[in-house]
Amino acid sequence: MTSLGRHILAEFGGCEASRLADLELVRASMLEAVRASGATIITHSFHHFASQDGGAGVSGAVIIAESHLAIHTWPEHRFAALDFFTCGGGVDVRKALDHLKAAFHAETEELLELERGPLRVGELESR
């Protein structure tokens, strides 16, 4: 049996802090990234946080027919964490990540890709 989906965890470092703190820029960039990937947007929700220690990040998610794209930003650390889960074919995750890396002016990118399963019949039931 093949995997049911593909889950990409992405970390962007050295981002422009003001861009990561801008709720509307993050929202628009995420929606544009999903469109660039070829995924189908169902709905989205974003929230701007302001903390006493000066942090003012954004968290949000775009629910797509193929699953979701989520983000959490830490402008004070110039860091963004994303996760893009897709099931089925036809979604170009690389196009979405390239769009977001450019939108946040990220200097670095680290990726972890997981296949979500069950990869073998009965594997999950036996645990």
C-alpha positions in Angstrom: 0.0 0.0 0.0 1.3 3.5 -0.8 1.2 6.4 1.6 -2.0 8.4 2.0 -0.3 11.8 1.9 2.8 13.9 1.9 3.6 16.1 4.8 6.3 18.8 4.4 7.7 20.6 7.5 9.5 23.8 6.5 11.5 26.2 8.6 12.5 29.6 7.2 15.2 31.6 9.0 16.6 35.1 8.5 13.2 36.4 7.5 12.3 40.1 7.4 10.7 40.6 10.8 8.2 43.2 9.7 6.8 40.8 7.0 6.3 38.0 9.6 4.4 40.4 11.9 2.1 41.7 9.1 -1.2 39.7 9.4 -2.5 40.8 6.0 0.9 40.1 4.2 1.1 36.6 5.8 -2.6 35.9 4.9 -2.2 37.1 1.3 1.1 35.3 0.8 -0.3 32.0 2.1 -3.3 32.2 -0.2 -1.1 33.1 -3.2 1.2 30.2 -2.3 -1.7 27.7 -2.3 -3.0 29.0 -5.6 0.6 28.7 -7.0 0.7 25.1 -5.9 -2.5 24.2 -7.8 -4.4 23.3 -4.6 -8.0 24.2 -4.0 -8.8 26.6 -1.2 -11.8 25.7 1.0 -11.4 28.3 3.8 -8.7 30.0 5.9 -8.2 31.5 9.4 -5.3 33.7 10.7 -4.6 35.4 14.0 -2.1 38.1 15.0 -0.5 37.6 18.5 1.0 40.3 20.6 3.0 39.3 23.7 4.5 41.3 26.5 8.0 40.3 25.5 7.6 42.1 22.2 6.7 39.1 20.0 4.0 39.8 17.5 3.7 36.7 15.4 1.0 35.4 13.1 -0.5 31.9 13.1 -2.9 30.6 10.5 -4.0 27.9 8.3 -5.5 27.5 4.8 -7.7 24.5 4.5 -7.5 23.0 1.1 -9.4 20.2 -0.6 -6.1 18.3 -0.5 -5.6 18.9 3.3 -3.9 22.1 4.7 -1.1 24.6 4.8 -0.3 26.1 8.2 2.1 28.7 9.5 3.4 30.1 12.8 5.8 33.1 12.8 8.2 34.5 15.3 9.2 38.0 14.0 11.5 38.6 17.0 13.5 35.5 15.9 13.1 36.2 12.2 11.7 32.6 12.0 8.6 31.0 10.4 7.5 27.4 10.7 5.2 25.9 8.1 3.5 22.6 7.5 2.0 21.6 4.2 0.0 18.3 4.1 -1.3 17.1 0.8 -3.1 13.9 -0.2 -3.6 13.0 -3.8 -1.6 14.3 -6.8 -1.5 17.6 -8.6 -0.2 19.9 -5.8 3.2 21.4 -6.4 4.5 22.0 -2.9 7.8 23.4 -4.2 6.0 26.3 -5.9 4.2 27.2 -2.7 7.4 27.1 -0.6 9.3 29.2 -3.1 6.6 31.8 -3.1 6.6 32.0 0.7 10.4 32.0 1.0 10.4 35.1 -1.3 7.5 36.7 0.4 9.2 36.6 3.8 12.6 37.4 2.4 13.9 34.2 4.1 17.7 33.6 4.0 17.5 29.9 4.9 15.2 27.0 4.4 15.1 23.6 6.1 12.7 20.9 5.0 11.6 17.6 6.4 9.3 15.4 4.3 7.2 12.6 5.7 5.0 10.1 4.0 1.8 9.8 6.0 0.3 6.3 6.0 -0.5 3.5 6.8 2.4 2.5 4.6 1.7 -1.2 5.2 -1.7 -2.9 5.7 -2.2 -3.5 9.4 0.8 -1.4 10.6 -1.2 1.1 12.5 -3.7 -1.3 13.9 -1.0 -3.5 15.5 0.4 -0.8 17.7 
